[in-house]
Amino acid sequence: MRTVLKVVDNSGAKKVMCIQALKGKKGARLGDTIIASVKEAMPNGKVKKGKVVYGVVVRAAMQRGRCDGSEVRFDDNAVVLVDKQGQPIGTRVFGPVPHELRQKKHVKILTLAEHIA
């Protein structure tokens, strides 16, 4: 909570602040859905500053173990904005996205991503 995350799609928002993680008390990890407030936005985007939105965490600085024994970790905390049904608001996703999102049923985000890590 209260973590400022970078938005990596073309929905119009640049930075959001996490209000609540929708699963568990420990916070959000890769693939988890959060509720966030838009802190910075482009003037002609789809979402405006101050709007409460849903998002899926696609990059996290905290490491996450994979089933083959390796660990994945990113330099920043990033999110893709989605609606209540889980469909992305933007039409493009920038930067690497981990393939663990497939297990969390976010296949639409993976199809929009330019690079899958």
N, C-alpha and C positions, 0 to 999 in steps of 0.2 A: 504494500500500500504506500501511496505517496511517492512512488518511483516515477521519474520522468522517462518516458520511452520515446524512441524515434519512430516515426511512421514511415514505412517503406513501400507505400503504394501511391497512386496518383489520385487519391480521394480529395486532396486539398489541404489536409492537416499536415503539419510538420512535426509537432511534439504533442504528446498526450501525457496526462498524469493518471496513474492507476488509482481508482477509487476502491475497487474490491476484486479479489480473485473469486471466480465462481465455483471453484472446486478446492476443497480443503482449507485449512487454516494457516498452513505454512507459507502461503504465497503461490505465485504462478510460476510454472516451469515451461519448457518447450511444448508448444501445442495446446496449452491451457487457454481458456477464454476468460477475459477480464472485462470489467466495466471501467471506463476511463472518461476523463474530462479533457476536451481539446484546449491546449494552452497556447499553441501557435498555429495559425492557419494562413493559407494564401488567400488573397482578397476575392478571387473568382473561383474558388473551389466548391465542391459539393457540400462539405461540412464547414460550419462556422465556428469561431472561437467561443468557448463556453458551453458547447453542446455536449451532452452525455452520450457516449457511443460504446458499442461493444467492439472488442478486438481480440485477435488470436496472437499469442506470443510466438514469433517465428525465429528470433535470435535471442539468446540469453548469455550473459557473461559467466553465469554459473555452469560448471561442467556437468555433462550428463553422460552416464555410461551407456555403451551400446552392447548388444548381446554377444558380439565377437571379442569383447574385452577392451576395445578402444574407447576413448572418450572424446566427445565433441564439445567445443567451447568457442564462443564468438567474442569479438572485441567490444560489442555494444549490446544494449537491450533494445530490440526492435519489435514492432507490432504491425499487423495488417488489420485494418478496420473492416468489420463485418456487420450485417444486420442481425436481427433477432433469430432468423432462420439459419444463420451461419454462412450466408452467401457474401462474398467480398463486395465492398462498395466501389472500390477502384477497379480499373481494367488492366492494370499492370502491377507487377511486384518486382522491386529492384533488389539486387544483391542476392547472396546465397541464402537458401532455405533448406533446412535439414529434411531428410526423407522420413523422419519419425512422424511427420504430420500425416502420413498415409494411415498409420495405425490409429490416429485420433480422428479419422474421418474428415480431414480437411483437404480432400483431393483437388477441389477447385482451386485452392491457393497454389498447390503444386503445379497445376497446368498453366497458371499465369506466371509462375516464377521463371526468371531467366537463367538461373543456375541452381541446381539441386546438389547440396553437399552431403 
